[in-house]
């Protein structure tokens, strides 16, 4: 599951930041990607939510410090029981 998650995220990041050679690492941050601005951050979060069919809470977004945190948060959403 984590490999599929990483592959999907890589495509989203490459598309959002217009960098076909971008390699995701768990410790990757906005400071490592020149095109990562506040606007592209919002675009990336929105693309992640659409792609994975999830919705982040604002406090979850505020706690994310790197790609690893993003991946962990996505994984939590994907494995959480769906409300009935």
Backbone as CSV, one residue per row, in Angstrom:
resi,resn,N_x,N_y,N_z,CA_x,CA_y,CA_z,C_x,C_y,C_z
1,UNK,0.823,-1.199,0.000,0.000,0.000,0.000,0.867,1.264,0.000
2,UNK,1.951,1.243,0.785,2.793,2.437,0.864,3.454,2.750,-0.480
3,UNK,3.825,1.721,-1.239,4.432,1.953,-2.549,3.425,2.620,-3.489
4,UNK,2.186,2.143,-3.481,1.140,2.743,-4.311,0.902,4.196,-3.885
5,UNK,0.879,4.432,-2.596,0.710,5.783,-2.056,1.849,6.688,-2.545
6,UNK,3.068,6.201,-2.448,4.228,6.988,-2.871,4.195,7.261,-4.380
7,UNK,3.788,6.277,-5.165,3.711,6.466,-6.617,2.669,7.517,-6.979
8,UNK,1.494,7.454,-6.346,0.440,8.443,-6.612,0.902,9.839,-6.197
9,UNK,1.518,9.926,-5.022,2.002,11.216,-4.538,3.086,11.784,-5.457
10,UNK,3.959,10.926,-5.934,5.017,11.382,-6.834,4.412,12.035,-8.075
11,UNK,3.398,11.404,-8.660,2.738,11.976,-9.831,2.095,13.321,-9.507
12,UNK,1.442,13.400,-8.348,0.804,14.657,-7.928,1.852,15.752,-7.747
13,UNK,2.941,15.431,-7.069,3.997,16.417,-6.818,4.644,16.867,-8.124
14,UNK,4.939,15.922,-9.001,5.576,16.282,-10.279,4.664,17.185,-11.102
15,UNK,3.370,16.893,-11.083,2.412,17.708,-11.829,2.252,19.088,-11.187
16,UNK,2.038,19.120,-9.884,1.807,20.386,-9.181,3.010,21.311,-9.263
17,UNK,4.192,20.772,-9.047,5.395,21.592,-8.995,6.132,21.654,-10.340
18,UNK,5.513,21.050,-11.376,6.055,21.100,-12.739,7.524,20.668,-12.787
19,UNK,7.795,19.529,-12.139,9.161,19.000,-12.081,9.106,17.494,-12.299
20,UNK,9.324,17.071,-13.543,9.208,15.655,-13.901,10.275,14.788,-13.228
21,UNK,11.337,15.377,-12.739,12.407,14.616,-12.110,12.334,14.595,-10.590
22,UNK,11.291,15.184,-10.033,11.166,15.275,-8.575,11.081,13.881,-7.955
23,UNK,11.943,13.637,-6.990,11.969,12.369,-6.261,11.454,12.636,-4.843
24,UNK,10.407,11.897,-4.454,9.866,12.077,-3.105,10.723,11.346,-2.083
25,UNK,10.914,11.999,-0.968,11.551,11.394,0.211,10.691,11.772,1.404
26,UNK,10.705,10.963,2.420,9.892,11.253,3.604,10.309,12.570,4.255
27,UNK,11.581,12.944,4.134,12.055,14.172,4.775,11.983,15.392,3.854
28,UNK,11.413,15.248,2.649,11.293,16.358,1.712,10.360,17.432,2.276
29,UNK,10.797,18.701,2.179,9.990,19.822,2.666,9.859,20.870,1.568
30,UNK,9.042,21.872,1.830,8.851,22.965,0.880,10.178,23.652,0.560
31,UNK,11.068,23.712,1.515,12.363,24.368,1.304,13.214,23.637,0.262
32,UNK,12.918,22.363,0.012,13.691,21.558,-0.936,13.198,21.683,-2.382
33,UNK,12.016,22.284,-2.569,11.398,22.354,-3.899,11.174,23.826,-4.255
34,UNK,11.969,24.361,-5.182,11.874,25.787,-5.515,10.462,26.260,-5.899
35,UNK,9.690,25.411,-6.556,8.353,25.814,-7.011,7.281,25.670,-5.926
36,UNK,7.661,25.231,-4.711,6.698,25.011,-3.640,6.430,26.340,-2.944
37,UNK,5.342,26.966,-3.327,4.914,28.238,-2.745,3.629,28.008,-1.963
38,UNK,3.114,29.047,-1.344,1.855,28.892,-0.616,0.725,28.500,-1.569
39,UNK,0.734,29.038,-2.778,-0.300,28.703,-3.753,-0.164,27.263,-4.234
40,UNK,1.046,26.837,-4.589,1.204,25.459,-5.053,0.965,24.470,-3.912
41,UNK,1.197,24.891,-2.681,0.904,24.026,-1.529,-0.597,23.739,-1.473
42,UNK,-1.407,24.777,-1.621,-2.867,24.608,-1.607,-3.293,23.713,-2.776
43,UNK,-2.709,23.944,-3.949,-3.023,23.120,-5.121,-2.657,21.657,-4.879
44,UNK,-1.502,21.417,-4.270,-1.051,20.055,-3.997,-1.969,19.364,-2.996
45,UNK,-2.318,20.051,-1.913,-3.214,19.472,-0.907,-4.554,19.125,-1.550
46,UNK,-5.085,20.021,-2.354,-6.357,19.791,-3.036,-6.264,18.589,-3.978
47,UNK,-5.171,18.479,-4.713,-4.976,17.346,-5.628,-4.872,16.034,-4.855
48,UNK,-4.201,16.053,-3.714,-4.083,14.855,-2.876,-5.468,14.435,-2.380
49,UNK,-6.243,15.396,-1.897,-7.586,15.079,-1.401,-8.454,14.466,-2.505
50,UNK,-8.411,15.050,-3.690,-9.197,14.511,-4.821,-8.725,13.111,-5.196
51,UNK,-7.437,12.951,-5.311,-6.868,11.686,-5.764,-7.160,10.528,-4.810
52,UNK,-7.104,10.805,-3.506,-7.289,9.748,-2.517,-8.709,9.705,-1.948
53,UNK,-9.561,10.645,-2.353,-10.939,10.660,-1.865,-11.029,10.927,-0.373
54,UNK,-10.180,11.833,0.112,-10.159,12.160,1.541,-10.290,13.670,1.707
55,UNK,-10.466,14.088,2.941,-10.545,15.517,3.267,-9.745,15.737,4.539
56,UNK,-8.718,16.580,4.448,-7.905,16.887,5.624,-8.594,17.930,6.494
57,UNK,-8.377,17.827,7.784,-8.779,18.883,8.711,-7.651,19.930,8.711
58,UNK,-7.999,21.175,8.959,-7.007,22.244,8.960,-5.869,21.934,9.934
59,UNK,-6.195,21.416,11.113,-5.131,21.140,12.091,-4.197,20.035,11.611
60,UNK,-4.695,19.106,10.792,-3.815,18.077,10.230,-2.820,18.722,9.256
61,UNK,-3.317,19.613,8.422,-2.455,20.290,7.455,-1.392,21.113,8.177
62,UNK,-1.799,21.789,9.230,-0.866,22.645,9.979,0.235,21.833,10.671
63,UNK,-0.041,20.571,10.995,0.948,19.728,11.680,1.953,19.091,10.724
64,UNK,1.630,19.065,9.435,2.512,18.413,8.460,3.787,19.232,8.273
65,UNK,4.920,18.592,8.479,6.216,19.265,8.353,7.019,18.775,7.150
66,UNK,6.640,17.602,6.615,7.378,17.044,5.485,6.496,16.022,4.769
67,UNK,7.016,15.432,3.705,6.253,14.459,2.925,5.907,13.234,3.767
68,UNK,6.775,12.847,4.669,6.491,11.713,5.548,5.241,11.959,6.387
69,UNK,5.122,13.163,6.928,3.917,13.503,7.701,2.677,13.445,6.814
70,UNK,2.803,13.946,5.586,1.688,13.899,4.637,1.288,12.453,4.364
71,UNK,2.269,11.599,4.098,1.998,10.186,3.820,1.325,9.506,5.011
72,UNK,1.810,9.786,6.203,1.226,9.182,7.406,-0.228,9.629,7.595
73,UNK,-0.492,10.903,7.320,-1.846,11.436,7.471,-2.781,10.822,6.433
74,UNK,-2.311,10.681,5.212,-3.121,10.024,4.177,-3.426,8.598,4.598
75,UNK,-2.406,7.881,5.046,-2.569,6.484,5.471,-3.597,6.377,6.588
76,UNK,-3.569,7.312,7.533,-4.542,7.313,8.627,-5.962,7.464,8.090
77,UNK,-6.134,8.361,7.128,-7.460,8.553,6.527,-7.913,7.317,5.787
78,UNK,-7.011,6.679,5.069,-7.383,5.530,4.255,-7.725,4.292,5.093
79,UNK,-7.153,4.208,6.288,-7.399,3.030,7.124,-8.457,3.289,8.201
80,UNK,-8.896,4.547,8.335,-9.917,4.852,9.345,-11.248,4.252,8.931
81,UNK,-12.017,3.765,9.913,-13.349,3.243,9.576,-14.235,4.358,9.021
82,UNK,-14.997,4.022,8.011,-15.917,4.990,7.409,-17.145,5.156,8.296
83,UNK,-17.578,6.424,8.502,-18.792,6.626,9.317,-20.011,6.045,8.605
84,UNK,-20.919,5.445,9.388,-22.114,4.852,8.769,-23.279,5.784,8.778
